[in-house]
């Protein structure tokens, strides 16, 4: 299973040079998990920088994967990850989702660099 971090989704939608690194994970929707916090982050960024219509289209595309809601177990796990790894809140939640679902995180966010089950690509 795969989880694509917010930074990677934004690269994919912007079709940047790094987009190709994340296309396989994003386009394989049968193996794609999408934490709800990732939808929040991507929707917010597109809404602020572009417009609501595009943000809604982006969110609809993301919903092709299986949405992972933040429940009690993920929240507690994310808090422990925050304390141990010093990841920011959203990244801790994303990583907790990946551990719970035995998924690989695809990212270009340096906060994830060096963690197990992470495919990190330099920005």
Secondary structure, DSSP 8 states (H G I E B T S, - for coil): -EEE-HHHHHHHHHT-TTHHHHHHHHH-GGGEEEEHHHHHHHHHHHHHHS-HHHHHHHHHHHTTSEEE---HHHHHHHHHHHHHH---HHHHHHHHHHHHTT-EEEE--GGGTT-TTEEE---
